[in-house]
Amino acid sequence: MRASDQQRLLAVASLVLLGIAAVVMTPAWRSFVAFAGAGLCALAVWGLARPGPGAAIAVLAAAICSIAMTGLAWQAVMPLAVVALIAVAKLQPQVGSVRQPRGSVPLWSTVGCAAVTPVALTLWLRLSESDVSDIVGLVPDVGLALLVLGGAAFAVLNAVFEELIWRGTFQSRLTDLFGVPWAIAIQAASFGVAHAHGVPRGFAGVALAGVWGGMLGVLRARAGGLLAPVLAHIVADATIAYLIISLAR
């Protein structure tokens, strides 16, 4: 097998296993999550023996799954996984840097990508009748001012790290392996499946998140960096924070 084919196989297999883990990430299916995590770790080890774009995806996916299995909140899982990839890259520079270009901010593309999210998320919550009580239950019983600050922190941090992972590491490495159109499509599918138990969730949520992940991927390619998709993503996460806080209160 050629080195380029090995890297493509590593990338696709890692994202498939990460998607399986995201779908079955419940206490009842913990053994299946462990199986997916073991597979991801094996792919990461294989990748480090053959460093390249696919190996970077395998290492990051393995880190995400392994850390998520500890039960930590998603907002803690992401930075820890990114730190793990940074540490691996120090030992094996061919994995590549985590750093991404800032790029430009195409005004109308960024505004359009951001503007669809409040409408889409509100309609999804009202029409799908999805049970989000598990997330609502995490909202602490504190004053409104603290809730607003917490929601703002969530919106910024979640947006930064999800963009750094999906439109940053995943899309940039997939572009090296498959070209821009396929890279956008693959990372968007992975992003959608990752929301199986998030907000939005369920089949409709996966579809909505996947389509929006594709829009963010196009924006990232057009902008030449992550700043524009991060800004658009902050709007979506601020909307989620508002909706969840509203339900909690």
WOWOBEL-V508227 format. One record per helix or strand of 3 or more residues. SS is the DSSP state (alpha for helix, beta for strand). FROM is the first residue (numbers start at 1). LEN is the number of residues. If there is no record, write none. Layout:
<<SS	FROM	LEN> <SS	FROM	LEN>>
//
This chain:
<<alpha	3	21> <alpha	27	23> <alpha	53	16> <alpha	74	18> <alpha	93	3> <alpha	107	22> <alpha	133	4> <alpha	144	35> <alpha	180	14> <alpha	202	22> <alpha	227	22>>
//
